[in-house]
Amino acid sequence: MKDLFGRALLDYQNGHYTEDLITSTNISEEDELPLPYLFRDFKDMPKLEKKALQLAKGSILDVGCGAGNHSLYLQKKGFDVKAIDISKGAVEVSKLRGLNNVEVKSLLDETETFDTILLLMNGTGIFQELSQVSKYLTHLKSLLKPNGQILMDSSDIKYMYEDEDGGFWMDAHANYYGELDYYLSYKGEEETPMKWLYLDFDTLKLACETVGLRCELVLEGKHFDYLARLA
Ligand SMILES: C[S@@+](CC[C@H](N)C(=O)[O-])C[C@H]1O[C@@H](n2cnc3c(N)ncnc32)[C@H](O)[C@@H]1O
């Protein structure tokens, strides 16, 4: 990984913002991911994220913290927050922005336990593919203190396969439709392609049941997105 995501965050943090990140997937064209959005404060967050922050309690782990927006908000509110991200640049930026407890670490390497675990901005993306969901959920469950909760958002991206006549062009023999190849570039450089998973609520709920987690729909967004609470 070249960590172009982290490099872009560092540029923005250091006042060198000239370009946005460019993303695309195997089923969608290039799109801009505006860097200011990755530095959003509470008032600019989508309602699902605001709701997740309102439900957070006790000791908190923010998985894939990026520039640390959610953790910074909760830290200011006096919560005990730990943030992790595999991007060195993201962790550096989070520290520069004042986050006290933030580490370069992958979710599967985390071992402490928490009252609340947050995975936000398509939190299921980190699971990468459907076949890994049980492994990640089992691990997340092992990081929960008694009565702990996991708050994560995702989307049902079936709409991305809809054609103009309202039909769907999904290949029934292909993998689960929410499994995407994700491409990212910044300032003309291309990141190593990644896998990124979007999970519809019913599939997430079913996966939770198989590992002994309860999965509740907290809130739906405007565009097939939702916030789930796992306990
Ligand atoms: C879409 S960004 C979201 C960033 C942040 N949560 C936000 O809402 O602005 C996903 C983040 O997850 C991180 N990430 C991906 N896989 C991870 C893993 N296995 N463990 C921890 N972080 C991971 C990426 O580096 C990236 O910063």
The ligand as a Tripos MOL2 file, in Angstrom:
@<TRIPOS>MOLECULE
LIG
   27    29     1     0     0
SMALL
NO_CHARGES

@<TRIPOS>ATOM
      1 C1        -13.6920    5.2710    4.2450 C.3       1 LIG1
      2 S1        -12.3290    5.5690    5.3100 S.3       1 LIG1
      3 C2        -13.2400    6.2000    6.7000 C.3       1 LIG1
      4 C3        -12.4360    7.0980    7.5830 C.3       1 LIG1
      5 C4        -13.1970    7.6860    8.7860 C.3       1 LIG1
      6 N1        -13.8390    6.6780    9.5990 N.3       1 LIG1
      7 C5        -14.2100    8.7150    8.3510 C.2       1 LIG1
      8 O1        -15.4090    8.4560    8.5030 O.co2     1 LIG1
      9 O2        -13.8030    9.7800    7.8650 O.co2     1 LIG1
     10 C6        -11.8640    3.9230    5.8540 C.3       1 LIG1
     11 C7        -10.6400    3.8950    6.7570 C.3       1 LIG1
     12 O3        -10.4510    2.5500    7.2050 O.3       1 LIG1
     13 C8         -9.0570    2.2700    7.2260 C.3       1 LIG1
     14 N2         -8.9000    0.7940    7.2180 N.ar      1 LIG1
     15 C9         -9.0560   -0.0610    6.1760 C.ar      1 LIG1
     16 N3         -8.8560   -1.3310    6.5720 N.ar      1 LIG1
     17 C10        -8.5880   -1.3000    7.9000 C.ar      1 LIG1
     18 C11        -8.3080   -2.2930    8.8860 C.ar      1 LIG1
     19 N4         -8.2500   -3.5910    8.5700 N.pl3     1 LIG1
     20 N5         -8.0780   -1.9150   10.1560 N.ar      1 LIG1
     21 C12        -8.1290   -0.5910   10.4900 C.ar      1 LIG1
     22 N6         -8.3830    0.4050    9.6090 N.ar      1 LIG1
     23 C13        -8.6150    0.0570    8.3330 C.ar      1 LIG1
     24 C14        -8.5450    3.0090    6.0040 C.3       1 LIG1
     25 O4         -7.1560    3.2500    6.0690 O.3       1 LIG1
     26 C15        -9.3620    4.2980    6.0590 C.3       1 LIG1
     27 O5         -8.7320    5.3050    6.8060 O.3       1 LIG1
@<TRIPOS>BOND
     1     1     2 1
     2     2     3 1
     3     2    10 1
     4     3     4 1
     5     4     5 1
     6     5     6 1
     7     5     7 1
     8     7     8 2
     9     7     9 1
    10    10    11 1
    11    11    12 1
    12    11    26 1
    13    12    13 1
    14    13    14 1
    15    13    24 1
    16    14    15 ar
    17    14    23 ar
    18    15    16 ar
    19    16    17 ar
    20    17    18 ar
    21    17    23 ar
    22    18    19 1
    23    18    20 ar
    24    20    21 ar
    25    21    22 ar
    26    22    23 ar
    27    24    25 1
    28    24    26 1
    29    26    27 1
@<TRIPOS>SUBSTRUCTURE
     1 LIG1         1 GROUP 0 **** ****
